[in-house]
Amino acid sequence: MSVVPLVTDAEAEANPAIKAVFDDIRETRGSDFVNNIWRALAADPAGLKRTWESVKSLMATPGALDPKTREMIYIAVSVANNCEYCVHSHTAAAQAKGMTPEEHGELLQIIALAASTNHLATALQVPTDPEFQAE
């Protein structure tokens, strides 16, 4: 259960700031669907706008990474952060962008492997090889 009320379409219609963001979400995605994260964020219209603009600039604007890869990265980070909502929503988005069951399975195996080896490296306090130092 959300700790804030989810803003309905009728409530959004009555608030121009929320309506503008919901309309942009619909237009950008080419869908009438506004998912619950945006409805919850609408409890703070300024925060809703700021978050949508950030998400839109990275997830809905062409860039070096293709949309499916972006969604798969989002899945990995969501798993690492234990965000059930984001795991589900971005898995659905990645599937809609063409992620196959085989890709999903491999992604989950890579996430599990990275988590395991990250924990080992942290526990062992392994110093980074000079050759790997980012400059």
Long-range contacts (C-beta under 8 A, 24 or more apart in sequence): 2-36, 2-40, 4-40, 4-43, 5-43, 6-36, 6-39, 6-40, 6-42, 7-39, 7-40, 7-42, 7-43, 8-39, 9-34, 11-42, 12-42, 15-42, 15-45, 17-45, 17-46, 17-48, 17-49, 18-42, 18-45, 18-48, 20-49, 21-45, 21-48, 21-49, 21-52, 24-52, 24-56, 25-52, 28-56, 28-60, 29-60, 35-89, 36-85, 37-85, 37-89, 67-97, 68-94, 68-97, 68-98, 68-99, 71-97, 71-99, 72-99, 72-103, 72-107, 75-107, 75-111, 76-107, 76-110, 76-111, 76-114, 79-108, 79-111, 80-111, 80-115
